[in-house]
Amino acid sequence: MTSPFDAPAPAPASAPAPAPSDVPGSAPEDRDARPQYVLPLVVRLERATPPGRTDALETSARAVLTLLADPRVAEAEGEWAERVAAWEDARIRKVVRRARGGEWRWAGELPGITVTGREAEVRVFPPVPLDGWPKELAKLQVSGTDLEESGPVDAPAPGVPVLWLNPELEMSAGKTMAQTGHAAQLAWWRLDGTRRKEWAESGFALAVRTATPQAWAELVASGLPLVQDAGFTEIAPGSCTVVADHPALRD
């Protein structure tokens, strides 16, 4: 499950990813004028044992939540709190890169948090300026994160938050991992302290599934947290990618 560990320090930055639709604070043009940060995520992708796609998507979302709940972020004097606040005040960018072998070991030496799923391992790092990736992460590839399922994907367990994917969009696994991270973050922002604590105590239990076309239309109109892509990569600006369906947000 999750392994919050390691000591904080500077981290990496890179090309942009999408921005959630209901970022707290000011208008998009105001956020664009502020210093831009990125949240780096690295997925372990060994040639012989790649993780299943859904497990990677779920693990990426849990990694983002684990970072947000970490005392280094959540506490006012936390070592990462200022960087996360600056990141959230601008565009909410996430970039997923892949690593294997020595690359993964080097990434693990940088301050961050590693989260594991059934097969997937994702390391999340505190936000950094957009053009400031350290060399250990700058050389990692963004492309090539296409993944297949490693087995059947069952229906979500009752009561588990579900991040529903748009059935009409095709995105690489890396792109989709960033999107599920966005959706989890939007749900986190909407929850009160009690609900956040409950979710954290469950190990951030969640599922990622693709909605049916009819269900997707209903989800988009439901008022639940909705991710709309900024259009930097792969898909058109404004595309709706994921709806975060947390049971507490339906109360």
C-alpha positions as CSV (number, residue, x, y, z in Angstrom):
1,M,0.0,0.0,0.0
2,T,1.3,3.5,0.6
3,S,4.8,4.2,1.9
4,P,5.2,7.8,3.0
5,F,8.9,8.0,3.6
6,D,12.0,9.9,2.9
7,A,13.1,13.4,3.7
8,P,11.9,16.4,1.7
9,A,14.1,18.6,-0.6
10,P,13.9,20.1,-4.1
11,A,12.3,18.1,-6.9
12,P,11.8,18.1,-10.6
13,A,9.6,19.9,-13.2
14,S,8.6,19.4,-16.8
15,A,6.2,19.9,-19.6
16,P,2.6,20.8,-18.6
17,A,-0.4,18.6,-18.1
18,P,-4.0,19.4,-17.7
19,A,-5.7,21.7,-15.3
20,P,-8.7,20.7,-13.2
21,S,-11.9,22.7,-13.8
22,D,-12.6,23.8,-10.2
23,V,-9.2,24.9,-9.0
24,P,-9.6,27.0,-5.9
25,G,-9.0,30.7,-6.1
26,S,-8.8,33.1,-9.0
27,A,-9.6,33.0,-12.7
28,P,-7.5,31.0,-15.1
29,E,-5.8,34.2,-16.5
30,D,-4.7,35.1,-13.0
31,R,-3.3,31.7,-12.4
32,D,-1.4,31.8,-15.7
33,A,0.4,35.0,-14.6
34,R,1.8,33.4,-11.5
35,P,4.9,31.3,-11.2
36,Q,4.1,27.8,-12.7
37,Y,4.9,24.6,-10.9
38,V,4.4,20.9,-11.8
39,L,3.8,17.8,-9.7
40,P,6.1,15.0,-11.0
41,L,5.0,11.4,-10.9
42,V,7.2,8.5,-12.0
43,V,5.8,5.1,-12.7
44,R,8.0,2.0,-12.5
45,L,7.8,0.3,-15.9
46,E,10.1,-2.8,-16.0
47,R,10.1,-4.5,-19.4
48,A,9.4,-8.0,-18.1
49,T,6.8,-7.0,-15.5
50,P,4.8,-4.0,-16.5
51,P,1.8,-3.2,-14.2
52,G,-1.8,-3.5,-15.4
53,R,-3.3,-0.3,-16.8
54,T,-6.1,0.1,-14.2
55,D,-3.8,-0.7,-11.3
56,A,-1.4,2.0,-12.5
57,L,-4.2,4.5,-12.9
58,E,-5.5,3.8,-9.4
59,T,-2.0,3.9,-7.9
60,S,-1.3,7.3,-9.5
61,A,-4.5,8.8,-8.0
62,R,-3.6,7.4,-4.6
63,A,-0.1,8.8,-4.9
64,V,-1.5,12.3,-5.3
65,L,-3.8,11.9,-2.4
66,T,-1.0,10.5,-0.2
67,L,1.1,13.6,-1.0
68,L,-1.8,16.0,-0.2
69,A,-2.4,14.3,3.2
70,D,1.2,14.0,4.2
71,P,2.1,16.2,7.2
72,R,4.9,17.8,5.2
73,V,2.1,19.3,3.0
74,A,-1.0,19.4,5.3
75,E,0.7,21.1,8.3
76,A,1.2,24.9,8.0
77,E,4.9,24.6,8.7
78,G,5.3,21.5,6.6
79,E,8.5,21.3,4.5
80,W,6.5,20.9,1.3
81,A,3.5,23.1,2.3
82,E,4.8,26.3,0.6
83,R,5.6,24.6,-2.7
84,V,2.2,22.9,-2.8
85,A,0.4,26.2,-2.1
86,A,2.4,27.9,-4.9
87,W,1.5,25.0,-7.2
88,E,-2.2,25.2,-6.4
89,D,-2.2,28.9,-6.9
90,A,-1.2,28.5,-10.5
91,R,-2.2,25.9,-13.1
92,I,-2.5,22.4,-11.5
93,R,0.0,20.6,-13.7
94,K,1.0,16.9,-13.3
95,V,3.5,15.0,-15.5
96,V,4.0,11.3,-15.5
97,R,7.3,9.8,-16.5
98,R,8.5,6.2,-16.6
99,A,11.5,4.5,-15.2
100,R,13.1,1.1,-14.9
101,G,16.1,-0.5,-13.3
102,G,18.7,2.0,-12.3
103,E,16.5,4.9,-13.3
104,W,13.9,3.8,-10.8
105,R,16.5,3.5,-8.1
106,W,17.9,7.0,-8.8
107,A,14.4,8.4,-8.7
108,G,13.9,6.7,-5.3
109,E,16.8,8.6,-3.9
110,L,15.1,12.0,-4.5
111,P,12.7,13.3,-1.8
112,G,9.2,12.0,-2.5
113,I,6.7,9.3,-1.6
114,T,6.3,5.9,-3.2
115,V,2.9,4.3,-3.4
116,T,2.3,0.7,-4.5
117,G,-0.7,-1.0,-5.8
118,R,-1.3,-4.7,-6.7
119,E,1.4,-4.4,-9.3
120,A,2.1,-0.8,-9.9
121,E,4.6,1.5,-8.2
122,V,4.4,5.2,-8.5
123,R,6.6,7.8,-6.9
124,V,5.3,11.3,-6.4
125,F,7.5,14.3,-5.7
126,P,6.7,17.7,-4.2
127,P,5.9,20.4,-6.9
128,V,8.8,22.2,-8.6
129,P,9.1,25.1,-11.0
130,L,8.0,24.2,-14.5
131,D,11.6,24.4,-15.9
132,G,13.4,22.8,-13.0
133,W,13.5,19.0,-13.3
134,P,16.7,17.6,-11.7
135,K,18.9,15.5,-14.1
136,E,17.8,12.2,-12.5
137,L,14.2,12.8,-13.7
138,A,14.7,15.1,-16.7
139,K,16.1,12.2,-18.7
140,L,13.1,10.0,-18.0
141,Q,10.7,9.5,-20.9
142,V,7.1,10.8,-20.9
143,S,6.1,8.8,-23.9
144,G,5.9,5.0,-24.0
145,T,3.6,4.6,-21.0
146,D,1.0,2.5,-22.9
147,L,-0.2,-0.3,-20.7
148,E,-2.4,-3.3,-21.1
149,E,-4.6,-4.9,-18.4
150,S,-3.0,-7.8,-16.6
151,G,-6.3,-9.5,-15.8
152,P,-10.0,-9.0,-15.6
153,V,-11.2,-5.6,-14.2
154,D,-14.1,-6.3,-11.8
155,A,-17.0,-3.9,-10.9
156,P,-16.0,-1.4,-8.2
157,A,-16.7,-2.6,-4.6
158,P,-19.8,-1.0,-3.1
159,G,-19.2,2.3,-1.4
160,V,-15.7,2.9,-2.9
161,P,-15.0,6.2,-4.6
162,V,-14.8,5.8,-8.4
163,L,-13.0,7.9,-10.9
164,W,-15.0,7.5,-14.0
165,L,-13.2,7.9,-17.4
166,N,-14.8,9.5,-20.5
167,P,-15.6,6.5,-22.8
168,E,-15.2,8.6,-25.9
169,L,-11.5,9.7,-25.3
170,E,-8.4,7.7,-26.1
171,M,-5.4,8.7,-24.0
172,S,-2.1,7.0,-23.2
173,A,-1.7,5.4,-19.8
174,G,0.7,8.2,-18.7
175,K,-1.8,10.9,-19.7
176,T,-4.7,9.1,-18.0
177,M,-2.6,8.7,-14.8
178,A,-2.3,12.4,-14.7
179,Q,-6.0,12.8,-15.2
180,T,-7.0,10.4,-12.4
181,G,-4.6,12.2,-10.2
182,H,-6.4,15.5,-11.0
183,A,-9.8,13.9,-10.3
184,A,-8.7,12.5,-6.9
185,Q,-7.4,16.0,-6.0
186,L,-10.7,17.6,-6.9
187,A,-12.6,15.2,-4.7
188,W,-10.1,15.8,-1.9
189,W,-10.7,19.6,-2.1
190,R,-14.5,19.1,-1.8
191,L,-14.3,16.9,1.3
192,D,-14.4,18.1,4.9
193,G,-11.8,17.1,7.5
194,T,-13.7,14.2,8.8
195,R,-14.3,12.7,5.3
196,R,-10.6,13.2,4.4
197,K,-9.5,11.4,7.6
198,E,-11.8,8.5,6.8
199,W,-10.5,8.2,3.2
200,A,-6.9,8.4,4.4
201,E,-7.5,5.7,7.0
202,S,-8.9,3.4,4.2
203,G,-5.5,3.7,2.4
204,F,-7.3,6.0,-0.1
205,A,-9.4,3.1,-1.4
206,L,-10.7,4.0,-4.9
207,A,-11.4,2.5,-8.3
208,V,-10.9,3.7,-11.8
209,R,-13.4,2.6,-14.4
210,T,-14.6,3.7,-17.8
211,A,-18.2,4.9,-17.8
212,T,-20.8,3.9,-20.3
213,P,-21.8,6.7,-22.7
214,Q,-25.2,7.1,-21.0
215,A,-23.7,7.1,-17.5
216,W,-21.0,9.5,-18.6
217,A,-23.6,12.1,-19.7
218,E,-25.3,11.8,-16.3
219,L,-22.0,12.1,-14.4
220,V,-21.0,15.2,-16.3
221,A,-24.3,16.9,-15.4
222,S,-24.2,15.6,-11.8
223,G,-22.2,18.4,-10.2
224,L,-19.5,16.0,-9.1
225,P,-15.9,17.1,-9.5
226,L,-15.1,17.1,-13.2
227,V,-11.6,17.3,-14.8
228,Q,-11.4,19.4,-18.0
229,D,-8.1,19.2,-19.8
230,A,-6.1,22.3,-20.7
231,G,-5.2,20.7,-24.0
232,F,-1.4,20.8,-23.8
233,T,-1.0,17.2,-25.0
234,E,-3.0,14.4,-26.7
235,I,-6.5,15.8,-26.5
236,A,-8.4,19.0,-27.3
237,P,-8.5,21.9,-24.8
238,G,-11.6,21.7,-22.6
239,S,-12.1,18.0,-23.1
240,C,-13.9,16.4,-20.1
241,T,-11.8,13.5,-19.0
242,V,-12.7,12.2,-15.5
243,V,-15.5,12.5,-13.0
244,A,-14.7,11.9,-9.3
245,D,-17.6,10.0,-7.8
246,H,-17.0,10.0,-4.1
247,P,-20.0,8.8,-2.0
248,A,-19.6,11.6,0.5
249,L,-20.1,14.1,-2.4
250,R,-23.5,12.6,-3.1
251,D,-24.9,13.1,0.4
